[in-house]
């Protein structure tokens, strides 16, 4: 049996490494890491899965099931973006949502949701709404409209 504490597979083009997958095992913290290069520079680790199943994007020590980080000095970072990638033309009522579900045995319905919905396709104006499960349906509980007005 062959045993190594680290196995690394690299992909190269023209002598330059542009990607790798590394699996590392030691008694403290086994992991799998993925690295890529944006140019001819050495690849940088971009994602890691640790021994507890936590996934880190942009960081090497994820503390949660999915943790994403982006550095943005002097500005606001966007480490997570949810996009409706429909190829159809944008119309009122389209949007994206982040859904939260509980595996409690009462079904596969969402327990709550944060939703962004296009209201004016011409300029991209949208509303943000917060919904939760009332026992029979996902129901809107609060909305922030494109003007900044809050409705509860």
PyMOL commands that set and color helices and strands:
alter all, ss='L'
color gray80, all
select strands_A, chain A and resi 6-13+16-24+31-36+44-50+55-57+66-68+95-100+112-120+125-133+138-144+150-151
alter strands_A, ss='S'
color yellow, strands_A
deselect
rebuild
show_as cartoon
